[in-house]
């Protein structure tokens, strides 16, 4: 600004000199003298405004710089805080699989102990059933012995002329008094009790008796 003021002063001086040389009075000197303080005041005001602007610019620049530094510090602090979280999360994942290998042994022992307990119970049940069957058979044999003891002579009105003997009792047949009959059927008041290869056993109110096949039928049977 001082350079501009000096240049203006030089221009005014040259104008004054030119007017003086022409022999004419000029009021520019008075005007210039009156304007000098105004221009000086205007220059000071401009300087103040420029200083204020410079201070504002420097303040804003420093504020932005400090703000950027604060952001960088905050980001660094966040990264430093998040880092231990990932480091802390690793140890539990490593310890978890170590504890899972223990539940296998107890699951095997109960079935082994349970099987031998069930086996003797099954065997004892089978033995008990066999004993019951054996206990039930003697009375039958006793009854058969009693019935054998109570046999009576064969009746003359019942004759056996043929026997078709099979291993299965339901398939056995006998020709009694000319009729083909099977076990359980009755003839002449006597019931067929059992069919043998050479005789038929009957039961009647008087007792049990056996009727053998006729001699002619026996001689005709294949040997």
Secondary structure, DSSP 8 states (H G I E B T S, - for coil): -HHHHHHHHHHHHHHHHHHHHTT---SHHHHHHHHHHHHHHHHHHHHHHHHHHHHHHHHHHHHHHHHHHHHHHHHHHHHHHHHHHHHHHHHHHHHHTTGGGSTTTHHHHHHHHHHHHHHHHHHHHHHHHHHHHHHHHHHHHHHHHHHHHT-----TT--EEEEE--SSGGG-EEEETTEEE-TT-EETTEEEEEE-SSEEEEEETTEEEEEEB-HHHHHHS--
